[in-house]
Amino acid sequence: MRTVKDKVEVYEEAVVMVQALGVDLVAAKAKPFLINVSSYLY
């Protein structure tokens, strides 16, 4: 049986993973947008 501490650690790991995925998704979406903007400006 898991203790509360174990559950909190698993939850924190999941949050970190989700945040990392979110950052990757935002970066993947933002990259072409930034490239388009920079090519438009210069």
VEXBA-246623 format. One line per 5 residues: their letters; for each residue y, x, z of N, C-alpha, C, O. Coordinates in Angstrom, 1 decimal, always signed. Example, Ala and Ser with C-alpha at 12.3 -4.5 7.8 and 13.67 -1.06 7.14 Angstrom:
% residues 2
as) -5.7 +13.2 +7.8 -4.5 +12.3 +7.8 -3.3 +13.2 +7.8 -3.3 +14.2 +8.5 ~ -2.2 +12.8 +7.1 -1.1 +13.7 +7.1 +0.0 +12.9 +7.9 +1.1 +13.4 +8.0
% end
This chain:
% residues 42
mrtvk) -1.2 +0.8 +0.0 +0.0 +0.0 +0.0 +1.3 +0.9 +0.0 +1.3 +1.9 +0.7 ~ +2.2 +0.5 -0.8 +3.4 +1.3 -0.9 +4.4 +0.9 +0.2 +4.5 -0.2 +0.7 ~ +5.1 +2.0 +0.7 +6.2 +1.8 +1.6 +7.4 +1.4 +0.9 +7.5 +1.5 -0.3 ~ +8.4 +0.9 +1.7 +9.7 +0.6 +1.1 +10.3 +1.8 +0.4 +10.9 +1.7 -0.6 ~ +10.2 +3.0 +1.1 +10.7 +4.2 +0.5 +10.2 +4.5 -0.8 +10.9 +4.9 -1.7
dkvev) +8.8 +4.3 -1.0 +8.2 +4.5 -2.3 +8.8 +3.6 -3.3 +9.1 +4.0 -4.5 ~ +9.0 +2.4 -3.0 +9.5 +1.4 -3.9 +10.9 +1.7 -4.3 +11.3 +1.6 -5.5 ~ +11.7 +2.2 -3.4 +13.1 +2.6 -3.6 +13.1 +3.8 -4.6 +13.9 +3.8 -5.5 ~ +12.2 +4.7 -4.4 +12.2 +5.9 -5.3 +11.8 +5.5 -6.7 +12.4 +6.0 -7.6 ~ +10.8 +4.6 -6.8 +10.4 +4.1 -8.1 +11.6 +3.4 -8.8 +11.8 +3.6 -10.0
yeeav) +12.3 +2.6 -8.0 +13.4 +1.8 -8.5 +14.5 +2.8 -9.0 +15.1 +2.6 -10.1 ~ +14.8 +3.8 -8.2 +15.8 +4.8 -8.6 +15.4 +5.5 -9.9 +16.3 +5.7 -10.8 ~ +14.2 +5.9 -10.0 +13.7 +6.5 -11.2 +13.9 +5.6 -12.4 +14.3 +6.1 -13.5 ~ +13.5 +4.4 -12.3 +13.7 +3.4 -13.3 +15.1 +3.3 -13.8 +15.4 +3.2 -14.9 ~ +16.0 +3.2 -12.8 +17.5 +3.1 -13.1 +17.9 +4.3 -13.9 +18.7 +4.2 -14.8
vmvqa) +17.5 +5.5 -13.4 +17.9 +6.7 -14.1 +17.4 +6.7 -15.6 +18.1 +7.1 -16.5 ~ +16.1 +6.3 -15.7 +15.6 +6.2 -17.1 +16.3 +5.2 -18.0 +16.6 +5.5 -19.1 ~ +16.7 +4.0 -17.4 +17.4 +3.0 -18.2 +18.8 +3.6 -18.6 +19.2 +3.4 -19.7 ~ +19.4 +4.2 -17.6 +20.7 +4.8 -17.9 +20.7 +5.8 -19.0 +21.5 +5.9 -19.9 ~ +19.6 +6.7 -18.9 +19.4 +7.7 -20.0 +19.2 +7.1 -21.3 +19.8 +7.5 -22.3
lgvdl) +18.4 +6.0 -21.4 +18.2 +5.3 -22.6 +19.5 +4.7 -23.1 +19.8 +4.7 -24.3 ~ +20.2 +4.1 -22.2 +21.5 +3.5 -22.6 +22.4 +4.5 -23.2 +23.1 +4.2 -24.2 ~ +22.5 +5.7 -22.6 +23.4 +6.7 -23.1 +22.9 +7.2 -24.5 +23.7 +7.4 -25.4 ~ +21.6 +7.3 -24.7 +21.1 +7.7 -26.0 +21.4 +6.6 -27.0 +21.8 +7.0 -28.1 ~ +21.3 +5.4 -26.7 +21.6 +4.3 -27.6 +23.1 +4.3 -28.0 +23.5 +4.1 -29.1
vaaka) +23.9 +4.4 -27.0 +25.4 +4.5 -27.2 +25.7 +5.6 -28.1 +26.6 +5.5 -29.0 ~ +25.2 +6.8 -27.8 +25.4 +8.0 -28.6 +25.0 +7.8 -30.0 +25.7 +8.2 -30.9 ~ +23.8 +7.2 -30.2 +23.3 +7.0 -31.5 +24.2 +6.0 -32.3 +24.4 +6.2 -33.5 ~ +24.7 +5.0 -31.6 +25.6 +4.1 -32.3 +27.0 +4.7 -32.5 +27.6 +4.4 -33.6 ~ +27.5 +5.5 -31.6 +28.8 +6.0 -31.6 +28.9 +7.1 -32.6 +30.0 +7.3 -33.2
kpfli) +27.9 +7.9 -32.8 +27.9 +9.1 -33.7 +28.4 +8.8 -35.1 +29.4 +9.3 -35.6 ~ +27.7 +7.8 -35.8 +28.1 +7.5 -37.2 +29.5 +6.9 -37.2 +30.3 +7.2 -38.1 ~ +29.9 +6.2 -36.2 +31.2 +5.6 -36.1 +32.3 +6.7 -36.0 +33.3 +6.6 -36.6 ~ +32.0 +7.7 -35.1 +32.9 +8.8 -34.9 +33.0 +9.6 -36.2 +34.1 +10.1 -36.6 ~ +31.9 +9.8 -36.9 +31.9 +10.5 -38.2 +32.8 +9.8 -39.2 +33.5 +10.4 -39.9
nvssy) +32.6 +8.5 -39.3 +33.4 +7.7 -40.2 +34.9 +7.8 -39.9 +35.7 +7.9 -40.8 ~ +35.2 +7.7 -38.6 +36.6 +7.7 -38.2 +37.2 +9.1 -38.5 +38.3 +9.2 -39.1 ~ +36.5 +10.2 -38.2 +37.0 +11.5 -38.4 +37.1 +11.8 -39.9 +38.1 +12.5 -40.3 ~ +36.2 +11.3 -40.7 +36.3 +11.5 -42.2 +37.4 +10.7 -42.8 +38.0 +11.0 -43.8 ~ +37.7 +9.5 -42.1 +38.8 +8.7 -42.6 +40.2 +9.3 -42.3 +41.1 +9.2 -43.0
ly) +40.2 +10.0 -41.1 +41.5 +10.6 -40.7 +41.8 +11.9 -41.4 +43.0 +12.2 -41.7 ~ +40.8 +12.6 -41.7 +41.0 +14.0 -42.3 +40.6 +14.0 -43.8 +40.8 +15.0 -44.5
% end
